[in-house]
Amino acid sequence: MTAGLALFVYTLVNANQAGWGSTETLALGAVSVALLVAFVFIELRAAHPLVPFSIFRLQTLRGSNIVALLIGMSLFSMFFFISLYLQQILHYDALKAGFAYLPLALTIIISAGVASQAVTRIGFKPTLITGMVLITAALLWFSQVSAGGSYVGDVLFPSLLAAAGLGFAFVSVTIGAVAGTKPQDAGLASGLINTSQQVGGALGLAILAAIANAATDNSTAGSHLVALNDGFRIAFLVGAGFALVGTILASVLIDSRDSREAVEAAAHGEAPAAIAA
């Protein structure tokens, strides 16, 4: 599984240089798919599989993992491109770029605390959808960055919006991922949601980096700085598309009954598993 995913990510990153239709890209892509298929085949035949696929019969768990994948694809890439924008466009050094993240980090802490209370009152599904809407809006805002921009005008306010959405989304999707699972499956469900986020981050970064590089290379701008900025804008816009798809799928794939049951459990003094942990 690890080899298949790593090779798939490398194939995406390398495709711009090797060519999307090149023998190298097609061969590496085929090998990565074969490795992933082999993992599934082995797991289906194993007496005690690492991942019993029967757990995916739970609708909310299945939906939460799909949404977590899209959260990773949109948000993890966002951090990468913000860092590049700060250093390559605004000419921040590494230390100053790091300090520029402090408002975002503090907002995540606050929003996660608010989200922990919200899921016990309105349920994890509405909280998750709210978070995804905020993330989508923040990435659309980021897609307006300019080569002559500023930290306050182009980074600070959309990053605060993204941080609020991240806190809401991470807390609620984690609770959704363990909703309805048996106590003996809680560890597996927790591992799956973390894996989905990490895999989403790797795939999203590979895809968006390839798109950004292609946009920069094909830019007709006379300035290299403007061409770089064009690539960042496209990457943020596609990331917003990932988040929008996640918003739609969260409303469709996650069972509202599980969300309501979590609220009822909280009303009787039973904290959702993710909060209790």
Buried (B, 14 or more C-beta within 10 A) or exposed (E): BEEBBEBBBEBBBBBBEBEEEEEEBBEBBEBBBEBBEEBBEEBEEEEEEEBEEEBEEBBBBBBBBBBBBBBBBBBBBBBBBBBBBBBBBBEBEEEEBEEBBEBBEEBBEEBBEEBBEBBBEBBBBBBBBBBBBBBBBBBBBBBEBEBEBEBEEBBBEBBBBBBBBBBBBBBBBBBBBBBBBEEEBBEBBBEBBBBBBBBBBBBBBBBBBBBBBBBBEEBEEEEEEBBBBBBBBBBBBBBBBBBBBBBEBBBEBBBEBBBBBBBEBBEEEEBBBBBEE
